Every structure is written in structure tokens, then in C-alpha cells.
Amino acid sequence: MKNDIITKVNTLFASYSKLLPDFSLCVVCNTKTIKTQADIMSTEYFSENEFEEIVSLFSSLNMEMEFFLNEDDFIRFIVNKQSLRHLVVYNAAQSGRGAGRKSLIPAFCNFYKIPCTGSNAYVVSLCRHKYHVNKLLSTASFSVPSSWLYINGIQDKNTPNENQKVILKPVYESASIGINNSSVIQYSNNKKILETIYKKQLSLEQPIMLQQFIEGFEVEIPVLSYNGVVIAFPPVGISINDIQLLGDLILNYELVYFDRYQFYDFTANSAFNGKLVQVAREATLFLGIEGLGRIDFRIQPNGNFYITDVSTNPHFVTHSSVHYAFQLNNLQSSDIATAIICCALSKL
């Protein structure tokens, strides 16, 4: 498996890395400040250390670089620039609220015909809507947990079964934003439970998805997608306090914010890794994810697995399943940056 991954990554590099010296790289991202650290939505912003790591990784490409810590500065730079030839953009910016907040830069770059990392504006917005992704995948016969949409009440014709265990997820967020230990509940159509869900909707200012809770393992599969080719890495397991079979444990906001969870090689524990990887590859193609992405699963002890989340722009700093997967496959940290930019240049 490792040799196969290395071969596929090297094929990507052979096709596009020769273009790197001819391009200047614009890095557009948001960083945590004293102000944003008080904002629960800032989990996905880079800390100072993470930003320095991003700078170091992209510096290994030996490209001319410009850094922008907000979308406004980048847009002004592009609008006032005389020539837009030989620019490529790495985008991790997501100011604002809602499903479309990460789509501004991809849409803007598409308008100006500038290659940009990651998926197009439509796919980025789509994949930020957990409920829509769940229903699309279900319609296409992917295995996903049963899910219900709550907007001032459950909008689906059916509701969860009485006493069914569900997890309450804010529809537009990732990085466990809005998830805490009280997010897993026994559903009941009574006033107390419905008030709990309604209060979560109000506090997070967005719809809530009630999702069938899957007890078991949690794994993440990083993917690289370009020109119809998907390189799906072997699954990376998530452990909490060194517990691998999580059961009813979850990655809540606090654990994610402070990196209080670990990664492990899930391939050592599973006889069906090939099926997981194949499903991740198929889901990536079905949703139209481009560049670096990630497909997340919960897996029951009996082997039944379910896609629980997807990401069009996963973190790839040292504490991430992407970084861990590259290491497991004898690839360097700098190879992550090369792969991300090569995928963007494949759009030319």
C-alpha cells in the first residue's frame, strides 16, 4: 500500500512540480487573535504556531510568496495588480458565518482565472452543509447515519425513534465547533429535549442536524484529487486518552481546540481497509472534491461503517491526520505543500 501511494504521489509531482518555479504563491488564511480566541467559530483559524508551520511548509517550495490574513487584503491586491499571470492561490480563509463563508476566494479566483487550491465555490459550500451532504450520499447508496434537520422543529417527515441515541451537530461547521459532551442525547419528543435542541440552534445561529450516533471507532481518510484521479490514503484512527475503540466518546470542541486526541495506524486493526479506501475515493468523486480533502467515518465493532463528515480543506499541520498519513507512507511534510499546489496547477 505504501509503495502504491508513493508511486501515485510521485506521478502527481512529475506532472506538475516542474511548474512551481514559474508561479508566485498567494497564501490567504485567517489567524487567531485575542479577539477571535473568544469566538467559538475560530477553531478552524490558524494559531500563531500553526501559521508559522504553514509558512515553513510552503517556503520549502522555493516560490515567491505573498501572505494575506484576511480576504479584503487579498482581493484589493488582485484588483490592483497589473498582471495576474503565474499566480496560484492557497486558500484557507473563512471569515463570516454560514455554509458559504469559505467560498468567496474560490469564486473570486475563478472569476479572475487564477488557479486556487481545493474545490470550487459550489463544492466548498455544499460540503459545509452537513445535512445536504448526508442526504446526497444516502441517495447515492453510500452508507451514512440516519439524519434529521432541525429548524425551529424537525423538518423531516419522520423523526428519530423514541430514546434513539443521536448527536446534535451544527449544520455549517467543522472542527467540532458547537460539539460538547451534552451533544449526544437520547431523543424524545418531549418539551425538555426539544428545548435543548432549540437552544443549541439559537446559540449557534444555524440549523442543527440530529444524526444517528454510531458507537465504535473513528477514522479519517485524507485524499488528493485532481483531474479525475483520487489518491486515497489508508485510514488514520482517532484515539482519545489512548482509547481506540471510542464507543460513545466523541471529539468535542475542547479536545479539538487543544489537540487533546491522538492518531494511530488503523490499518493494523482492520481487515476491510481496502473497502474503506474505495468508499472514500468514490465519495470524493461523487461530491466533486478537488485537491486535498478528507472523508471521515465511524465504524462499529462488527465492521459496519458510515460516512459521518467530509472536509474540502482539512488541516495539514503536524497535529492532523493528513500529516500523520503522509508520515505513515514515507512522505515528508514538505510533500504535503507540494501536493496541494500541484493539484491546483492541474486545473490550468
Secondary structure, DSSP 8 states (H G I E B T S, - for coil): -HHHHHHHHHHHHHHHGGGGGG-EEEEEE-B--TTGGG-GGGGGSB-HHHHHHHHHHHHTTT-EEEEESSHHHHHHHHHH-S--TTEEEEEE---SSSGGGGSHHHHHHHHTT--BSS--HHHHHHHT-HHHHHHHHHHTT-----EEEESSSB-SSS---TT-EEEEEETT--TTTT--GGGEEE--SSHHHHHHHHHHHHHHTS-EEEEE---BEEEEEEEEEETTEEEE---EEEEBTTBSS-BT----HHHHHTT--EEEEGGGT-S-HHHHHHHHHHHHHHHT--EEEEEEEEE-TTS-EEEEEEESS---SSSSHHHHHHHHTT--HHHHHHHHHHHHHTT-
